[in-house]
């Protein structure tokens, strides 16, 4: 039976077996790959749908939360209005104050567009203001729900035949847990809020908003029956599940929800499953088409590989049968063996060379546990040496450049021993030149310098790259080797300040100032950063670096590390303790030490500057807007003074006149002169109605108007009647 399972490699049946094997493997691979892709596609698609849904819900949550915060800020501002304060705290009622308060809240509702009306309540009395007067049903609900509220940030819904309103309020209580004594209620039309915040034009998705207790607030395109079904499913499944399925009127939906505890709302997104499935089917068709094309390509490749393998084998066995297989094989095998041997020898040489470099550099970097490597010994051989450190503008010195530097040095110093050491992906290469003391070639400074300069010129002509080098003094003792290497590394570090040159030696740089660098050179720079002016700060950077170039490099790195910490702490909201500051200082020092050239240093400092300026700009913007609220309150207290002006108020609150005027107009809806005139005219009307002994001229003076005619003109423009007419009404 065994012979039936034997297969001759030169037989044509072998080709069929190869073709069948390759085809089977290709088909199985495609099937497994297809199943894995489809499984991953389903999982990934649902995950993407969920992530997109949650992103949309978070955006809606942010919009709603910001809108409600804006309304609460308006309530706090309204509470500070003089007319509202008089209503709450004096208990006096007058038609003038009633007019002012009503006009104030009417404008507030009209400007917000979503507000129907405002309710002021005090000791069981309720007053309503706004463009839409509430129905009796709404009034009863408000008056019943306000005493039941448990905290001052609570909000509640009221529902009438015409729709639903969301009520937010600001109140005061006589004691914790007591019923509210007085407050302001803001009634917001939910239908109008939904129209402004949510686009329901997309046919395949619906946004819904429910209150914490399950009441629908924004209903989208769903009727009452489908809303009840969504509410039941939402309460049943809770908040943690994703991509839940739901059937409404025979259509399947995917729904996801997000609960916002701070505002007590649940946000829901329904997505039509049929639409999503249709989109997925389109992608499936493309994927299936790609797989079919891949399968056909695999089969064609199987046939090609079978033929490429079978026919050479068939020819080989035929030549073997005829005794011709050895023709030319010996020469071919010999060449292959030679190529393989050269490659192996080259790899071994590179590995040995790198091991040799690692050993020497470990010693030079101060590994006290190591003995001096043989390549660095001097005294027992009666030799003297010099170290040369080469680098270019590029951060990484390529291997081809390293080899060329070694080659040029070998040509120019043919009588000296030359050894090269480098780290992988290093910007520099270290060369050790040795010569017997009796010859003394390395002692000839002029001859030595000319040869090195010649190497740099040849390298620049061939590679088109500037070559820099630092050279040590003459070394005769092993104890001089480590200090010499450290000096060369220090000299190479001056490349960070753009001070690299040919033939750098330690002596000129040893004369650099080693005193501490004064921090005052960064003063103007830090002031510009605190103002958030990144462009102005960056203009000063070249000048600062130029000043630093006169100091020793280690002092420069320490000073720059402290400067970087000061940059991070220049933000008005940041302040770090001693230990944290030390950790930041060390982190910046390490990063600065790892930089290579001036462009990297400028980029690093520029990035820190932009981040600090951005933080300062944001903080100052917040501070300016808070100052604006204080400025408005200051104007309300001093508007009757002749000296008050937009320049005086802007200067008092540390803002420019133009920027203050812009913010003031955005906040009040009026220019500064209009706002002052409005306050003065209102006060003038009060004086005319309350004190009959004052004539019109005296009232104009008391209210800050320069001339009686201008006062009368503005008064009639605002109230429709002249001051004298108002005074006559009072006298009657």
C-alpha positions as CSV (number, residue, x, y, z in Angstrom):
1,X,0.0,0.0,0.0
2,X,2.9,2.3,0.6
3,X,3.7,2.8,-3.0
4,X,0.3,4.3,-3.7
5,X,1.2,7.2,-1.4
6,X,4.6,7.9,-2.9
7,X,4.9,10.8,-5.3
8,X,7.6,11.3,-7.9
9,X,8.8,15.0,-7.8
10,X,9.4,14.8,-11.6
11,X,6.0,13.4,-12.3
12,X,3.2,15.6,-13.7
13,X,1.0,14.4,-10.8
14,X,3.3,16.5,-8.6
15,X,2.2,19.6,-10.3
16,X,-1.4,18.8,-9.7
17,X,-0.7,18.2,-6.0
18,X,1.2,21.5,-5.7
19,X,-1.7,23.3,-7.4
20,X,-4.3,21.7,-5.1
21,X,-2.2,22.4,-2.0
22,X,-1.6,26.1,-2.9
23,X,-5.2,26.6,-3.8
24,X,-6.5,24.9,-0.7
25,X,-4.2,27.0,1.5
26,X,-5.2,30.2,-0.3
27,X,-8.9,29.4,0.0
28,X,-8.7,28.5,3.7
29,X,-6.7,31.6,4.4
30,X,-9.2,33.9,2.6
31,X,-12.1,32.2,4.4
32,X,-10.5,32.6,7.8
33,X,-9.5,36.2,7.0
34,X,-13.0,37.0,5.7
35,X,-14.6,35.6,8.9
36,X,-12.2,37.6,11.0
37,X,-12.7,40.8,9.0
38,X,-16.5,40.5,9.1
39,X,-16.5,39.8,12.9
40,X,-14.2,42.7,13.5
41,X,-16.3,44.9,11.2
42,X,-19.5,44.2,13.1
43,X,-17.9,44.9,16.5
44,X,-16.1,47.9,15.2
45,X,-19.1,49.4,13.5
46,X,-21.3,49.1,16.6
47,X,-18.5,50.6,18.7
48,X,-18.2,53.5,16.2
49,X,-21.9,54.1,16.3
50,X,-21.9,54.2,20.1
51,X,-18.9,56.6,20.2
52,X,-20.6,58.9,17.7
53,X,-23.9,58.8,19.6
54,X,-22.2,59.6,22.9
55,X,-20.3,62.4,21.3
56,X,-23.5,64.0,20.0
57,X,-25.2,63.5,23.3
58,X,-22.2,65.1,25.1
59,X,-22.4,68.1,22.7
60,X,-26.2,68.4,23.5
61,X,-25.5,68.1,27.2
62,X,-22.9,70.9,27.0
63,X,-25.2,73.2,25.0
64,X,-28.1,72.7,27.5
65,X,-25.9,73.1,30.6
66,X,-24.3,76.3,29.3
67,X,-27.7,77.7,28.4
68,X,-29.0,77.0,31.9
69,X,-25.9,78.5,33.4
70,X,-26.4,81.6,31.3
71,X,-30.0,82.0,32.5
72,X,-28.9,81.6,36.2
73,X,-26.3,84.3,35.7
74,X,-29.0,86.6,34.3
75,X,-31.1,85.9,37.4
76,X,-28.2,86.8,39.7
77,X,-27.7,90.0,37.7
78,X,-31.4,90.8,37.9
79,X,-31.3,90.3,41.6
80,X,-28.8,93.2,41.9
81,X,-31.0,95.6,40.0
82,X,-32.0,98.5,42.2
83,X,-35.7,98.2,41.3
84,X,-35.8,94.5,42.1
85,X,-33.9,95.1,45.4
86,X,-36.5,97.8,46.3
87,X,-39.3,95.3,45.6
88,X,-37.8,92.6,47.7
89,X,-36.3,94.5,50.7
90,X,-38.2,97.8,51.2
91,X,-41.7,96.5,50.9
92,X,-42.7,99.8,49.2
93,X,-44.6,99.7,46.0
94,X,-44.8,102.5,43.4
95,X,-45.9,102.6,39.9
96,X,-42.5,104.0,38.9
97,X,-40.7,101.0,40.3
98,X,-43.3,98.7,38.9
99,X,-42.7,100.3,35.4
100,X,-38.9,100.0,35.7
101,X,-39.0,96.4,36.9
102,X,-41.5,95.4,34.3
103,X,-39.5,97.0,31.5
104,X,-36.3,95.3,32.7
105,X,-37.8,91.8,32.7
106,X,-39.7,92.4,29.4
107,X,-36.4,93.2,27.7
108,X,-34.6,90.3,29.3
109,X,-37.3,87.8,28.0
110,X,-37.4,89.3,24.5
111,X,-33.6,89.2,24.2
112,X,-33.5,85.5,25.3
113,X,-36.3,84.5,22.9
114,X,-36.9,81.2,24.8
115,X,-38.2,82.9,27.9
116,X,-42.0,83.4,28.2
117,X,-42.1,85.4,31.4
118,X,-40.5,86.1,34.8
119,X,-42.2,85.7,38.1
120,X,-41.3,87.7,41.2
121,X,-42.6,86.4,44.5
122,X,-42.4,87.8,48.0
123,X,-44.2,86.6,51.1
124,X,-46.9,84.8,49.1
125,X,-47.3,87.6,46.6
126,X,-46.6,86.8,42.9
127,X,-46.0,89.3,40.1
128,X,-45.5,88.2,36.4
129,X,-43.6,90.1,33.7
130,X,-42.8,89.3,30.1
131,X,-44.1,89.2,26.5
132,X,-46.3,86.1,27.2
133,X,-48.6,86.4,30.2
134,X,-49.1,83.0,32.0
135,X,-52.4,81.2,32.1
136,X,-54.2,80.6,35.4
137,X,-53.2,76.9,35.2
138,X,-49.5,77.9,35.0
139,X,-49.8,80.3,37.9
140,X,-51.4,77.7,40.1
141,X,-48.6,75.2,39.3
142,X,-45.8,77.7,40.0
143,X,-47.4,78.9,43.3
144,X,-47.8,75.3,44.4
145,X,-44.3,74.0,43.4
146,X,-42.2,76.9,44.7
147,X,-42.9,76.2,48.4
148,X,-42.1,72.5,47.8
149,X,-38.6,73.1,46.5
150,X,-35.7,71.8,48.7
151,X,-32.7,73.7,47.4
152,X,-32.0,77.0,45.5
153,X,-30.6,75.3,42.3
154,X,-33.6,73.1,41.9
155,X,-35.7,73.4,38.7
156,X,-39.2,72.1,37.9
157,X,-41.5,71.6,35.0
158,X,-45.0,73.0,34.5
159,X,-47.4,71.6,31.9
160,X,-50.4,73.2,30.3
161,X,-52.6,72.4,27.3
162,X,-50.4,74.7,25.2
163,X,-47.1,73.0,26.1
164,X,-44.4,72.6,28.8
165,X,-42.2,75.2,30.5
166,X,-39.0,74.7,32.5
167,X,-38.7,76.9,35.5
168,X,-35.4,77.9,37.1
169,X,-35.3,80.2,40.0
170,X,-33.2,82.2,42.4
171,X,-34.5,82.6,46.0
172,X,-33.8,83.4,49.6
173,X,-35.0,81.5,52.6
174,X,-35.2,82.5,56.3
175,X,-33.5,79.2,57.3
176,X,-32.0,76.1,55.8
177,X,-34.9,73.8,54.8
178,X,-37.5,76.5,55.1
179,X,-39.9,77.6,52.4
180,X,-38.6,80.4,50.1
181,X,-39.4,83.9,51.3
182,X,-38.6,85.7,48.1
183,X,-37.2,85.0,44.7
184,X,-37.2,85.2,40.9
185,X,-38.6,82.5,38.6
186,X,-37.6,82.2,35.0
187,X,-40.1,80.3,32.8
188,X,-38.5,78.9,29.6
189,X,-40.5,77.6,26.7
190,X,-39.2,74.1,26.1
191,X,-40.5,73.9,22.5
192,X,-38.6,77.1,21.6
193,X,-35.5,75.8,23.4
194,X,-35.7,72.5,21.4
195,X,-36.1,74.4,18.1
196,X,-33.0,76.5,18.8
197,X,-30.8,73.8,20.2
198,X,-31.6,70.6,18.4
199,X,-32.0,70.0,14.6
200,X,-34.6,67.2,14.1
201,X,-34.3,67.4,10.3
202,X,-32.2,64.2,10.1
203,X,-34.6,61.4,9.2
204,X,-32.5,58.6,10.7
205,X,-32.0,60.0,14.3
206,X,-34.1,61.6,17.0
207,X,-32.9,63.5,20.1
208,X,-35.0,63.4,23.3
209,X,-34.6,64.9,26.7
210,X,-36.2,63.6,29.9
211,X,-36.2,65.0,33.4
212,X,-34.7,63.0,36.3
213,X,-38.1,61.6,37.2
214,X,-39.0,60.6,33.6
215,X,-41.0,63.6,32.4
216,X,-40.3,64.3,28.7
217,X,-38.8,67.8,28.1
218,X,-37.8,67.7,24.5
219,X,-39.8,65.3,22.4
220,X,-38.4,65.5,18.9
221,X,-40.7,64.0,16.3
222,X,-42.3,61.3,18.5
223,X,-45.9,61.2,19.6
224,X,-47.1,60.5,23.1
225,X,-47.4,56.7,22.7
226,X,-43.9,56.3,21.4
227,X,-42.5,58.6,24.1
228,X,-44.1,56.4,26.8
229,X,-42.5,53.4,25.2
230,X,-39.0,55.1,25.2
231,X,-39.5,56.2,28.8
232,X,-40.4,52.7,30.0
233,X,-37.4,51.1,28.2
234,X,-35.1,53.8,29.5
235,X,-36.2,53.3,33.1
236,X,-36.0,49.6,32.7
237,X,-32.5,49.4,31.2
238,X,-30.8,52.0,33.4
239,X,-27.9,54.2,32.3
240,X,-25.0,51.8,31.7
241,X,-26.0,49.8,28.6
242,X,-25.0,50.7,25.1
243,X,-26.6,50.4,21.6
244,X,-29.9,48.9,23.0
245,X,-32.5,47.9,20.4
246,X,-36.1,49.1,20.5
247,X,-39.1,48.6,18.2
248,X,-41.5,51.5,17.7
249,X,-44.5,51.1,15.3
250,X,-42.7,48.2,13.6
251,X,-39.4,50.1,13.1
252,X,-36.3,49.0,14.9
253,X,-34.1,51.7,16.6
254,X,-30.8,51.8,18.4
255,X,-30.9,54.0,21.4
256,X,-28.2,55.4,23.7
257,X,-28.6,57.6,26.7
258,X,-26.5,60.0,28.8
259,X,-27.4,61.1,32.3
260,X,-26.3,64.5,33.6
261,X,-26.7,64.5,37.4
262,X,-25.8,68.2,37.8
263,X,-28.8,69.4,35.8
264,X,-31.0,66.4,36.5
265,X,-31.6,65.5,32.8
266,X,-31.4,62.4,30.7
267,X,-30.4,62.8,27.0
268,X,-31.5,60.1,24.5
269,X,-30.5,59.5,20.9
270,X,-32.6,57.2,18.7
271,X,-31.1,56.0,15.4
272,X,-33.2,54.2,12.8
273,X,-31.7,50.7,12.5
274,X,-33.0,50.2,8.9
275,X,-31.0,53.3,7.7
276,X,-27.9,52.2,9.6
277,X,-28.3,48.7,8.2
278,X,-28.6,50.0,4.6
279,X,-25.4,52.0,5.1
280,X,-23.6,48.9,6.5
281,X,-24.9,46.7,3.6
282,X,-23.3,49.1,1.1
283,X,-20.0,48.7,2.9
284,X,-20.5,44.9,3.0
285,X,-20.9,44.8,-0.7
286,X,-17.7,46.6,-1.2
287,X,-15.9,44.3,1.2
288,X,-17.3,41.2,-0.5
289,X,-16.2,42.4,-3.9
290,X,-12.7,43.1,-2.5
291,X,-12.6,39.5,-1.0
292,X,-13.7,37.9,-4.3
293,X,-11.0,39.8,-6.2
294,X,-8.5,38.8,-3.5
295,X,-9.6,35.1,-3.9
296,X,-9.2,35.2,-7.6
297,X,-5.8,36.8,-7.3
298,X,-4.8,34.1,-4.8
299,X,-5.8,31.4,-7.2
300,X,-3.9,32.9,-10.0
301,X,-0.9,33.3,-7.8
302,X,-1.2,29.6,-6.8
303,X,-1.1,28.5,-10.4
304,X,1.9,30.8,-11.1
305,X,3.9,29.6,-8.1
306,X,3.1,25.9,-9.0
307,X,4.4,26.4,-12.5
308,X,7.5,28.3,-11.2
309,X,8.3,25.5,-8.9
310,X,7.4,22.5,-11.0
311,X,9.1,23.3,-14.4
312,X,12.5,24.1,-12.9
313,X,12.4,20.9,-10.9
314,X,11.4,18.9,-14.0
315,X,14.3,20.4,-16.0
316,X,16.7,19.7,-13.1
317,X,15.8,16.0,-12.9
318,X,16.0,15.7,-16.7
319,X,19.5,17.2,-16.7
320,X,20.4,15.0,-13.8
321,X,19.3,12.0,-15.7
322,X,21.5,13.1,-18.7
323,X,24.5,13.8,-16.5
324,X,24.6,17.6,-17.1
325,X,23.6,18.9,-13.8
326,X,27.2,19.7,-12.7
327,X,27.9,22.1,-15.6
328,X,28.8,25.6,-14.1
329,X,27.7,24.6,-10.6
330,X,31.2,24.6,-9.0
331,X,32.0,28.2,-10.0
332,X,28.5,29.4,-8.9
333,X,28.9,27.7,-5.5
334,X,32.3,29.2,-5.0
335,X,31.1,32.8,-5.7
336,X,28.2,32.3,-3.4
337,X,30.4,31.0,-0.6
338,X,32.8,34.0,-1.1
339,X,29.9,36.5,-0.9
340,X,28.5,34.9,2.2
341,X,31.9,34.8,3.9
342,X,32.5,38.5,3.1
343,X,29.1,39.4,4.5
344,X,29.7,37.4,7.7
345,X,33.1,38.9,8.2
346,X,31.7,42.4,7.7
347,X,29.0,41.8,10.3
348,X,31.5,40.4,12.8
349,X,33.8,43.4,12.2
350,X,30.9,45.9,12.8
351,X,29.8,44.1,16.0
352,X,33.4,44.0,17.3
353,X,33.9,47.6,16.5
354,X,30.7,48.7,18.3
355,X,31.7,46.5,21.4
356,X,35.1,48.2,21.4
357,X,33.5,51.7,21.2
358,X,31.0,50.9,24.0
359,X,33.8,49.7,26.3
360,X,36.0,52.8,25.7
361,X,33.1,55.3,26.0
362,X,31.9,53.6,29.3
363,X,35.3,54.2,30.7
364,X,35.5,57.8,29.5
365,X,32.0,58.6,30.9
366,X,33.3,57.7,34.4
367,X,32.7,54.1,35.1
368,X,35.0,53.8,38.1
369,X,34.8,50.0,38.2
370,X,36.5,49.6,34.8
371,X,40.2,49.3,34.1
372,X,41.6,51.6,31.4
373,X,41.0,49.9,28.0
374,X,44.1,48.9,26.0
375,X,43.2,51.4,23.2
376,X,43.7,54.3,25.7
377,X,46.9,53.2,27.4
378,X,49.9,55.6,26.9
379,X,52.7,55.4,29.5
380,X,53.6,51.7,29.2
381,X,54.0,52.2,25.4
382,X,55.8,55.6,25.7
383,X,53.1,57.2,23.5
384,X,51.3,60.5,23.5
385,X,47.8,61.3,22.1
386,X,45.2,63.8,21.2
387,X,41.4,63.5,21.2
388,X,39.3,64.9,18.3
389,X,35.6,65.2,18.5
390,X,33.8,65.8,15.2
391,X,30.2,66.8,14.5
392,X,28.0,68.5,11.8
393,X,24.8,70.4,11.6
394,X,22.8,67.2,11.6
395,X,21.6,65.6,14.8
396,X,22.7,62.1,13.6
397,X,26.1,61.6,12.0
398,X,25.6,59.0,9.3
399,X,27.8,55.9,9.1
400,X,29.0,56.9,5.6
401,X,30.1,60.3,7.0
402,X,31.9,58.6,9.9
403,X,33.8,56.3,7.6
404,X,34.8,59.2,5.3
405,X,36.1,61.2,8.3
406,X,38.2,58.2,9.3
407,X,39.4,57.8,5.8
408,X,40.5,61.4,5.4
409,X,42.3,61.4,8.8
410,X,44.1,58.2,7.8
411,X,45.3,59.9,4.6
412,X,46.5,63.0,6.4
413,X,48.0,61.3,9.5
414,X,49.5,58.2,7.9
415,X,52.3,57.8,10.5
416,X,49.9,57.9,13.5
417,X,47.7,55.3,15.1
418,X,44.0,56.2,14.6
419,X,41.1,54.7,16.6
420,X,37.5,55.8,16.2
421,X,34.7,55.5,18.8
422,X,31.0,56.3,18.4
423,X,27.6,55.5,19.9
424,X,24.7,54.3,17.6
425,X,22.7,57.2,16.2
426,X,25.1,59.7,17.8
427,X,25.7,63.2,16.5
428,X,29.5,62.9,17.0
429,X,32.5,60.6,16.5
430,X,35.5,60.6,18.8
431,X,38.9,60.0,17.3
432,X,42.0,59.1,19.2
433,X,45.3,59.9,17.5
434,X,48.5,58.3,19.0
435,X,52.2,58.8,18.1
436,X,55.4,57.7,19.9
437,X,56.9,60.4,22.1
438,X,60.2,60.2,20.4
439,X,58.7,61.3,17.1
440,X,56.7,64.2,18.6
441,X,54.5,64.8,15.5
442,X,51.4,65.6,17.6
443,X,53.3,68.3,19.5
444,X,53.6,70.5,16.4
445,X,50.5,72.7,16.8
446,X,50.8,74.4,13.4
447,X,51.3,71.2,11.4
448,X,48.6,69.5,13.3
449,X,46.1,72.3,12.8
450,X,46.7,72.5,9.1
451,X,46.1,68.8,8.6
452,X,42.8,68.9,10.5
453,X,41.6,72.0,8.6
454,X,42.5,70.2,5.4
455,X,40.3,67.2,6.5
456,X,37.4,69.6,7.1
457,X,37.7,71.3,3.7
458,X,37.9,68.0,1.8
459,X,34.9,66.7,3.7
460,X,32.8,69.8,3.0
461,X,33.7,69.7,-0.7
462,X,32.7,66.0,-1.0
463,X,29.6,65.9,1.3
464,X,28.4,69.5,1.1
465,X,28.2,69.5,4.9
466,X,30.0,71.7,7.3
467,X,32.3,69.7,9.7
468,X,33.1,71.0,13.2
469,X,35.7,69.7,15.6
470,X,37.1,70.2,19.1
471,X,40.6,69.2,19.9
472,X,42.2,68.3,23.3
473,X,45.6,69.3,24.5
474,X,48.5,66.8,24.3
475,X,47.9,63.8,26.5
476,X,50.8,61.9,28.1
477,X,49.3,60.4,31.2
478,X,46.2,58.2,31.6
479,X,44.9,60.5,34.3
480,X,44.4,63.3,31.7
481,X,42.2,61.2,29.4
482,X,38.8,61.5,31.2
483,X,39.0,65.2,31.9
484,X,40.1,65.8,28.2
485,X,37.0,63.9,27.0
486,X,34.7,65.8,29.3
487,X,36.1,69.1,28.0
488,X,35.4,68.0,24.4
489,X,31.8,67.1,25.3
490,X,31.4,70.5,27.0
491,X,32.8,72.3,23.9
492,X,30.4,70.3,21.6
493,X,27.5,71.5,23.8
494,X,28.2,75.1,22.7
495,X,26.6,74.0,19.4
496,X,23.3,74.5,21.2
497,X,24.0,78.2,21.2
498,X,25.2,78.2,17.5
499,X,28.9,78.8,18.5
500,X,30.4,75.7,16.9
501,X,33.6,76.3,14.9
502,X,36.6,74.6,13.5
503,X,39.4,73.9,15.9
504,X,37.6,74.5,19.2
505,X,39.9,74.3,22.2
506,X,39.1,74.4,25.9
507,X,41.4,77.4,26.7
508,X,39.3,80.2,25.1
509,X,36.0,78.9,26.6
510,X,37.6,78.5,30.0
511,X,37.7,82.3,30.2
512,X,33.9,82.5,29.9
513,X,32.1,84.1,32.8
514,X,31.4,81.4,35.5
515,X,29.3,83.8,37.7
516,X,25.6,83.2,38.1
517,X,23.5,84.5,35.2
518,X,21.3,87.4,36.5
519,X,17.6,86.6,36.3
520,X,16.8,90.2,35.3
521,X,17.7,89.4,31.6
522,X,14.4,87.4,31.4
523,X,12.3,90.2,33.1
524,X,10.8,91.8,30.0
525,X,10.3,88.4,28.4
526,X,8.3,87.1,31.4
527,X,6.3,90.3,31.5
528,X,5.2,89.8,27.9
529,X,4.3,86.2,28.7
530,X,2.1,87.3,31.7
531,X,0.3,89.7,29.3
532,X,-0.3,86.7,26.9
533,X,1.7,88.4,24.1
534,X,3.6,85.4,22.6
535,X,4.7,87.4,19.5
536,X,6.3,90.2,21.6
537,X,8.0,87.6,23.9
538,X,9.5,85.6,20.9
539,X,11.0,88.8,19.5
540,X,13.1,89.1,22.6
541,X,14.3,85.5,22.5
542,X,17.3,86.0,20.1
543,X,18.6,88.9,22.2
544,X,18.4,86.8,25.4
545,X,20.3,83.9,23.8
546,X,22.9,86.4,22.5
547,X,23.4,87.6,26.1
548,X,23.7,84.0,27.4
549,X,26.4,83.2,24.7
550,X,28.9,85.1,26.9
551,X,28.6,82.7,29.8
552,X,29.9,79.2,30.5
553,X,27.6,76.5,29.0
554,X,26.8,74.7,32.2
555,X,25.7,78.0,33.8
556,X,23.6,78.7,30.7
557,X,21.8,75.3,31.0
558,X,21.1,75.9,34.7
559,X,19.9,79.4,34.0
560,X,17.6,78.2,31.1
561,X,16.2,75.4,33.2
562,X,15.2,78.0,35.9
563,X,13.8,80.2,33.1
564,X,11.7,77.3,31.8
565,X,10.2,76.8,35.3
566,X,9.5,80.5,35.6
567,X,7.7,80.3,32.2
568,X,5.4,77.5,33.4
569,X,4.7,79.4,36.7
570,X,4.1,82.7,34.9
571,X,0.4,81.7,34.6
572,X,-1.7,83.6,37.0
573,X,-3.3,80.3,38.2
574,X,-0.1,78.3,38.7
575,X,2.1,78.2,41.8
576,X,4.4,75.4,42.7
577,X,6.0,74.5,45.9
578,X,9.7,74.0,46.5
579,X,9.9,70.2,45.9
580,X,7.7,70.4,42.9
581,X,9.8,73.3,41.5
582,X,13.0,71.2,42.0
583,X,11.4,68.3,40.1
584,X,10.4,70.6,37.2
585,X,13.8,72.2,37.2
586,X,15.6,68.9,36.9
587,X,13.1,67.8,34.2
588,X,13.8,70.9,32.1
589,X,17.6,70.6,32.7
590,X,17.6,67.1,31.3
591,X,15.5,68.1,28.3
592,X,17.7,71.1,27.5
593,X,20.9,69.0,27.8
594,X,19.4,66.6,25.2
595,X,18.8,69.3,22.6
596,X,21.3,69.6,19.8
597,X,21.3,73.0,18.1
598,X,20.0,76.5,18.3
599,X,16.9,75.8,16.2
600,X,15.8,73.0,18.7
601,X,16.4,75.3,21.6
602,X,14.4,78.1,20.1
603,X,11.6,75.7,19.2
604,X,11.5,74.3,22.8
605,X,11.4,77.7,24.4
606,X,8.9,78.9,21.9
607,X,6.5,76.0,22.6
608,X,6.7,76.7,26.4
609,X,6.1,80.4,25.7
610,X,3.0,79.8,23.6
611,X,1.5,77.4,26.2
612,X,2.1,79.9,29.0
613,X,0.7,82.8,27.0
614,X,-2.4,80.9,26.1
615,X,-3.0,80.1,29.8
616,X,-2.5,83.7,30.8
617,X,-4.8,85.0,28.0
618,X,-7.6,82.7,29.1
619,X,-7.2,83.7,32.7
620,X,-7.1,87.4,31.9
621,X,-10.2,87.1,29.8
622,X,-12.0,85.6,32.8
623,X,-10.7,88.3,35.1
624,X,-11.8,91.1,32.7
625,X,-15.3,89.8,32.5
626,X,-15.5,89.6,36.2
627,X,-14.2,93.1,36.4
628,X,-17.0,94.2,34.0
629,X,-19.6,93.1,36.5
630,X,-18.0,95.1,39.2
631,X,-17.7,98.1,36.8
632,X,-21.5,98.0,36.1
633,X,-22.2,98.0,39.9
634,X,-19.7,100.9,40.3
635,X,-21.5,102.9,37.6
636,X,-24.9,102.3,39.3
637,X,-23.4,103.9,42.5
638,X,-21.6,106.9,40.9
639,X,-23.6,107.7,37.8
640,X,-24.7,111.1,39.2
641,X,-21.1,112.3,39.5
642,X,-19.9,114.8,36.8
643,X,-16.4,113.2,36.7
644,X,-17.6,109.7,35.7
645,X,-16.5,108.8,32.2
646,X,-15.7,105.7,30.2
647,X,-12.0,106.5,30.4
648,X,-12.2,106.8,34.2
649,X,-14.1,103.5,34.7
650,X,-11.9,101.6,32.3
651,X,-8.8,102.8,34.1
652,X,-10.2,102.0,37.5
653,X,-10.8,98.4,36.4
654,X,-7.5,98.0,34.5
655,X,-8.9,97.7,31.0
656,X,-8.3,99.7,27.8
657,X,-11.1,102.0,26.8
658,X,-11.9,100.2,23.5
659,X,-12.0,96.7,25.0
660,X,-14.1,97.9,28.0
661,X,-16.5,99.6,25.6
662,X,-16.8,96.4,23.6
663,X,-17.5,94.2,26.6
664,X,-19.8,96.8,28.2
665,X,-22.0,96.9,25.0
666,X,-22.1,93.1,24.8
667,X,-23.2,92.8,28.4
668,X,-25.8,95.7,28.7
669,X,-26.9,96.1,25.1
670,X,-26.1,99.8,25.3
671,X,-23.1,102.1,24.9
672,X,-21.6,103.7,28.0
673,X,-23.2,107.2,27.4
674,X,-26.6,105.6,26.7
675,X,-26.4,103.6,30.0
676,X,-25.4,106.7,32.0
677,X,-28.1,108.8,30.4
678,X,-30.7,106.0,31.1
679,X,-29.7,105.9,34.8
680,X,-29.7,109.7,35.2
681,X,-33.0,110.2,33.4
682,X,-34.7,107.6,35.6
683,X,-33.3,109.3,38.7
684,X,-34.4,112.7,37.4
685,X,-37.9,111.4,37.0
686,X,-37.9,110.2,40.6
687,X,-36.7,113.6,41.8
688,X,-39.4,115.5,39.7
689,X,-42.1,113.3,41.1
690,X,-40.9,113.3,44.7
691,X,-39.7,116.8,45.5
692,X,-41.8,119.7,44.3
693,X,-39.3,122.3,45.6
694,X,-36.8,121.4,42.9
695,X,-37.1,123.1,39.6
696,X,-36.1,121.5,36.3
697,X,-32.7,123.3,36.1
698,X,-31.7,122.0,39.6
699,X,-32.8,118.5,38.8
700,X,-30.6,118.6,35.6
701,X,-27.6,119.7,37.7
702,X,-28.2,117.0,40.4
703,X,-28.4,114.3,37.8
704,X,-25.2,115.3,36.1
705,X,-26.5,117.1,33.0
706,X,-24.5,120.1,31.8
707,X,-27.3,122.1,30.3
708,X,-31.1,122.2,31.0
709,X,-31.9,122.1,27.2
710,X,-29.9,118.9,26.7
711,X,-31.6,117.4,29.8
712,X,-35.1,118.3,28.5
713,X,-34.3,116.9,25.1
714,X,-33.1,113.6,26.4
715,X,-35.9,113.3,29.0
716,X,-38.6,113.8,26.4
717,X,-36.9,111.3,24.1
718,X,-36.9,108.6,26.8
719,X,-40.3,109.3,28.4
720,X,-42.3,111.0,25.7
721,X,-43.1,114.0,27.9
722,X,-41.0,117.1,29.0
723,X,-39.6,117.4,32.6
724,X,-41.8,120.4,33.3
725,X,-44.9,118.4,32.4
726,X,-44.0,115.7,34.9
727,X,-43.4,118.3,37.5
728,X,-46.8,119.9,36.8
729,X,-48.4,116.5,37.1
730,X,-46.8,116.2,40.6
731,X,-48.1,119.6,41.7
732,X,-51.6,118.8,40.7
